[in-house]
Amino acid sequence: MKLYEFALAPNPRRVRIFLAEKRIEVPKTQVNLREAEQLKPEFLAINPFATVPVLELDDGRRIAETIAICRYFEAAYPEPRLFGRDAYEIGVVEEWQRHVELEGMLAIAEGFRNSTPGMKGRAITGRYAYEQIADLAERGKTRAKRFFELLDARLAQQEFIAGDWYSVADITALVAHDFGSRTKTISIEHLPHLKRWYVTVSARPSAQA
Ligand SMILES: N[C@@H](CCC(=O)N[C@@H](CS)C(=O)NCC(=O)O)C(=O)O
């Protein structure tokens, strides 16, 4: 088994944190996104969507997409449960993991990729070139700011994103936060509950992954 990833990219980090929580070690192969290795024919043969992470099983079968890979490991190594323990938890984790990914992570990516000089012609991940649109950069930053404010209100009521237990939704939110903070797309200085949550989740050993 091996994981195609890039150490500096946010989505592969989500898988690394997930694996660290489950105490699973998987060999890694770096796909250097800074050198556009994801666009080379060798990698497009592995994932035609030209993104990491991709998991390759020992028999050569592959799974791309962060959450698809995490689901594989949850099924193969159920404990600790990171997608919820009962029907309600599984539903609410799914709900919030999707909110965080679609409204948080992707809004940050929209803000960052449409404004950063190094991302010219790379405004959307994948094999095709898309030009930056300045208005989308502003919209992404506004969407991200509003989403983290909403998350702050939720965290005023409960310890973690999905409930009073840690889940994959926290992993996505932690990585989204760090991505947004590193790229100066978001700041949570004015959000006390989110700050309290961040101290807790970033202190877990898995956050170093
Ligand atoms: N929906 C995909 C998104 C993966 C993704 O966007 N990966 C980024 C790294 S964080 C990537 O491969 N980027 C390649 C590029 O920028 O062209 C997933 O969840 O795995």
The ligand as a MOL file (V3000), in Angstrom:
LIG
                    3D

  0  0  0     0  0            999 V3000
M  V30 BEGIN CTAB
M  V30 COUNTS 20 19 0 0 0
M  V30 BEGIN ATOM
M  V30 1 N -11.4920 16.8120 -3.9080 0
M  V30 2 C -10.1070 16.4240 -3.7960 0
M  V30 3 C -9.2510 17.6640 -3.8420 0
M  V30 4 C -7.7940 17.3300 -3.8120 0
M  V30 5 C -6.9430 18.5500 -4.0940 0
M  V30 6 O -7.4300 19.6340 -4.4350 0
M  V30 7 N -5.6580 18.3380 -3.9130 0
M  V30 8 C -4.7100 19.4070 -4.1900 0
M  V30 9 C -3.6720 19.4680 -3.1110 0
M  V30 10 S -4.3700 20.0280 -1.6060 0
M  V30 11 C -4.0560 19.1220 -5.5210 0
M  V30 12 O -3.8200 17.9910 -5.8500 0
M  V30 13 N -3.7590 20.1680 -6.2770 0
M  V30 14 C -3.1880 20.0390 -7.5720 0
M  V30 15 C -3.1830 21.3420 -8.2960 0
M  V30 16 O -3.1980 22.3640 -7.6300 0
M  V30 17 O -3.1630 21.3060 -9.5110 0
M  V30 18 C -9.8700 15.6360 -2.5070 0
M  V30 19 O -10.6320 15.8310 -1.5670 0
M  V30 20 O -8.9540 14.8270 -2.4480 0
M  V30 END ATOM
M  V30 BEGIN BOND
M  V30 1 1 1 2
M  V30 2 1 2 3
M  V30 3 1 2 18
M  V30 4 1 3 4
M  V30 5 1 4 5
M  V30 6 2 5 6
M  V30 7 1 5 7
M  V30 8 1 7 8
M  V30 9 1 8 9
M  V30 10 1 8 11
M  V30 11 1 9 10
M  V30 12 2 11 12
M  V30 13 1 11 13
M  V30 14 1 13 14
M  V30 15 1 14 15
M  V30 16 2 15 16
M  V30 17 1 15 17
M  V30 18 2 18 19
M  V30 19 1 18 20
M  V30 END BOND
M  V30 END CTAB
M  END
